């Protein structure tokens, strides 16, 4: 599991936007509002695609 963190996840609406976008793209993931993280089963090109999707939504993600 790869964990991405951002300070840009502020509320349930953020979680909903992330969930909708990653589900639509077929990712296996979990979003944690309290920890401000997205945990993904993705590596390499898939991970890059997930980061791009999240950044397009306005979330600056960093791997932890």
C-alpha positions as CSV (number, residue, x, y, z in Angstrom):
1,X,0.0,0.0,0.0
2,X,1.3,3.4,-0.9
3,X,0.3,6.3,1.4
4,X,-0.1,9.8,0.0
5,X,-0.6,12.8,2.4
6,X,-1.9,16.3,1.8
7,X,-3.0,19.2,4.0
8,X,-5.6,19.9,1.4
9,X,-8.2,17.4,2.6
10,X,-10.4,19.5,4.9
11,X,-13.9,18.0,5.0
12,X,-16.2,15.2,3.9
13,X,-16.8,17.0,0.6
14,X,-13.0,16.5,-0.2
15,X,-13.3,12.8,0.7
16,X,-16.3,12.5,-1.6
17,X,-14.5,14.2,-4.5
18,X,-11.4,11.9,-4.1
19,X,-13.6,8.8,-3.7
20,X,-15.6,9.6,-6.8
21,X,-12.5,10.2,-9.0
22,X,-10.5,7.2,-7.8
23,X,-13.5,4.8,-8.0
24,X,-14.2,6.0,-11.5
25,X,-10.6,5.1,-12.4
26,X,-10.8,1.7,-10.8
27,X,-8.3,2.2,-8.0
28,X,-8.3,0.2,-4.7
29,X,-7.9,2.9,-2.0
30,X,-8.9,4.3,1.4
31,X,-9.2,8.0,2.3
32,X,-8.6,9.0,5.9
33,X,-9.9,12.5,6.7
34,X,-8.3,12.7,10.2
35,X,-4.8,11.7,8.9
36,X,-5.3,13.6,5.6
37,X,-4.1,10.6,3.7
38,X,-5.0,8.5,0.7
39,X,-3.8,4.9,0.8
40,X,-3.6,3.2,-2.6
41,X,-2.8,-0.3,-3.9
42,X,-0.7,1.2,-6.8
43,X,2.9,1.4,-7.9
44,X,4.8,2.8,-10.8
45,X,2.6,4.1,-13.7
46,X,-0.6,3.5,-11.8
47,X,0.6,5.5,-8.8
48,X,1.6,8.4,-11.2
49,X,-1.9,8.3,-12.7
50,X,-3.5,8.4,-9.2
51,X,-1.3,11.4,-8.2
52,X,-2.2,13.2,-11.5
53,X,-6.0,12.6,-10.8
54,X,-5.6,13.9,-7.3
55,X,-3.6,16.9,-8.4
56,X,-6.2,17.7,-11.1
57,X,-8.7,17.9,-8.2
58,X,-6.5,20.4,-6.5
59,X,-4.8,18.2,-3.9
60,X,-1.0,18.5,-3.6
61,X,0.0,15.0,-2.6
62,X,3.3,13.7,-1.2
63,X,4.3,10.1,-0.6
64,X,4.9,9.2,3.1
